[in-house]
Amino acid sequence: MGFTTYMIKKVLIYFSVLLATLTILYIFTFPILQEVIAKSINFQVAQFSQTLFKNAHNLNSTQIQIAVEKYRESLIAAYGLNQPIIDKYFIQMYNLMRFDFGTAYFLQAPSGSREVSSIIAYYLPNTILLFTTATIVFIVAGTIIGLLSAKSKFWEKVIAIIAVIHSSIPTWWLGFVLIAALAYAVKVFPPGGMTSVPPPKNPFDYGISVLYHMSLPLITIFIVNVGGFAYIVRSLVTSIMKEDFVITAKARGLPDSRILYRHVLRSASPSIATQAILALAGSLGGSLTTEVVFEWPGVGLLTYVAITLNDLPVILGITYVLTIVLLLGLFLGELVYGLLDPRIKVGE
């Protein structure tokens, strides 16, 4: 098949999955979406009307009213509210693909914008910064621990126990414990937030402040996930250790470390990469409970606030954006798998 054919096939598959997923979301959220669009149009019309009354001194009230009505009609046509259901679907799906989710009811970005896309664009990088960094850390550590445990029966049992314990700990509960112990008792880390108050103006000091505030939630995510990932790696490596080529390498007298890192790891790398990409793709959406516990200004905390305020445009926007981000992460994972798997490269 070859890598190029493989990539084209995956692009078509994931684009189809994206359209199907967004269509399903569109169908289930259709009544709410129409309400959100209607209120968004009213908000934009009100802003346009205020701007005309302030700046259009050469227009009388009748002319302003006509201009406002024409603007309203143009928005209704742009969002497809006056179109048949099929045309409305294509118009509104096109707007969703352009991340046009209308305006929020209550929330706004630090810049003052009430556009849902601007609000999400501010908070999403914070989520990616924390959770993607934590995921990379526990993937690297988990891979190393899993490889080492595959060489020892004792550590194999220890890793299995640790994986069960770690996976059973709720992130929010561990977060509260670490805040109580390390933020209030020992006072090593701050209890929450992303930067000190007020934020440092110097870029270097600002970066140090972000890293300092990120440490405690990162440690929490690491503890909860590293055991499980190490167990997955150990299981993958252990299954490959039973293959014929490994037995042959041992019969030839090759050192265990060389067999593990040069032969077994190479064979296990596509499967390990798949698990890593799945973890990274999941990390892009963040975690509502973790961000709420640590007051980390990401998509999870934004979702919580939006639900509390019943800000429907923001809730819908987050749902659509995270769906696209997750599918994009899975697609990149497929490409990485294709690069690592020699069978795909040679077209088998």
Long-range contacts (C-beta under 8 A, 24 or more apart in sequence): 1-344, 1-347, 1-348, 2-344, 2-345, 2-346, 2-347, 3-338, 3-339, 3-344, 3-345, 5-347, 6-338, 6-344, 7-335, 7-338, 10-331, 10-334, 10-335, 10-338, 11-331, 14-327, 14-330, 14-331, 14-334, 17-327, 18-324, 18-327, 21-323, 21-327, 22-93, 22-96, 22-97, 22-320, 22-323, 22-324, 23-89, 23-93, 25-319, 25-320, 25-323, 26-89, 26-92, 26-93, 26-96, 29-316, 29-319, 32-312, 32-316, 33-92, 33-316, 34-81, 35-312, 36-101, 36-102, 36-312, 36-313, 36-316, 37-79, 37-81, 37-92, 37-102, 38-81, 39-102, 39-105, 39-313, 40-79, 40-102, 40-103, 40-313, 41-72, 41-75, 41-76, 41-79, 41-81, 43-103, 43-114, 44-71, 44-75, 44-103, 45-71, 45-72, 45-75, 96-320, 99-317, 99-320, 99-321, 101-313, 101-314, 101-316, 101-317, 101-320, 102-313, 103-313, 104-306, 104-311, 104-313, 104-314, 105-309, 105-310, 105-311, 105-312, 105-313, 105-314, 106-309, 106-311, 107-302, 107-305, 107-306, 107-309, 107-311, 107-314, 116-313, 116-314, 116-316, 116-317, 117-317, 119-302, 119-314, 119-317, 120-299, 120-302, 120-314, 120-317, 120-318, 120-321, 123-297, 123-298, 123-299, 123-301, 123-302, 124-298, 124-299, 124-321, 124-325, 126-194, 126-296, 126-297, 126-298, 126-299, 127-284, 127-285, 127-286, 127-291, 127-296, 127-298, 127-299, 127-300, 128-283, 128-284, 129-210, 129-214, 130-214, 130-217, 130-218, 130-221, 130-286, 130-291, 130-296, 130-298, 131-221, 131-283, 131-284, 131-285, 131-286, 131-287, 131-298, 132-280, 132-283, 132-284, 133-214, 133-218, 134-217, 134-218, 134-221, 134-222, 134-225, 134-283, 135-221, 135-225, 135-279, 135-280, 135-282, 135-283, 136-280, 137-218, 137-222, 138-221, 138-222, 138-225, 138-226, 138-229, 138-279, 139-229, 139-276, 139-279, 139-280, 141-222, 141-226, 141-230, 142-225, 142-226, 142-227, 142-228, 142-229, 142-230, 142-232, 142-233, 143-229, 143-230, 143-233, 143-272, 143-276, 145-226, 145-230, 145-233, 146-229, 146-230, 146-231, 146-232, 146-233, 146-234, 146-236, 146-237, 147-233, 147-234, 147-237, 147-260, 147-261, 147-265, 149-230, 149-234, 150-233, 150-234, 150-237, 150-238, 150-241, 150-260, 150-264, 151-256, 151-260, 156-234, 156-238, 159-227, 159-230, 159-231, 159-234, 160-231, 162-227, 162-230, 162-231, 163-227, 163-228, 163-230, 163-231, 164-227, 165-227, 166-223, 166-224, 166-225, 166-226, 166-227, 166-228, 167-224, 167-227, 167-228, 169-223, 169-224, 170-289, 171-220, 171-221, 171-224, 171-287, 171-289, 171-290, 171-293, 172-289, 172-290, 172-292, 172-293, 174-220, 174-223, 174-224, 175-216, 175-217, 175-220, 175-289, 175-290, 175-293, 175-294, 176-293, 178-216, 178-219, 178-220, 179-216, 179-293, 179-294, 182-216, 183-216, 189-213, 189-215, 189-216, 190-216, 191-216, 191-294, 192-293, 192-294, 192-295, 192-296, 193-294, 193-295, 193-296, 193-297, 194-296, 194-297, 216-294, 217-290, 217-291, 217-293, 217-294, 217-296, 220-290, 220-294, 221-287, 221-290, 225-279, 229-275, 229-279, 232-272, 232-275, 233-268, 233-272, 233-275, 236-268, 236-271, 236-272, 236-275, 237-264, 237-265, 237-268, 240-264, 240-267, 240-268, 243-267, 269-340, 270-337, 270-340, 270-341, 273-333, 273-336, 273-337, 273-340, 274-333, 274-337, 277-329, 277-330, 277-332, 277-333, 277-336, 277-337, 278-330, 278-333, 280-329, 280-333, 281-325, 281-326, 281-328, 281-329, 281-330, 281-332, 281-333, 282-326, 282-329, 284-322, 284-325, 284-326, 284-329, 285-322, 285-325, 285-326
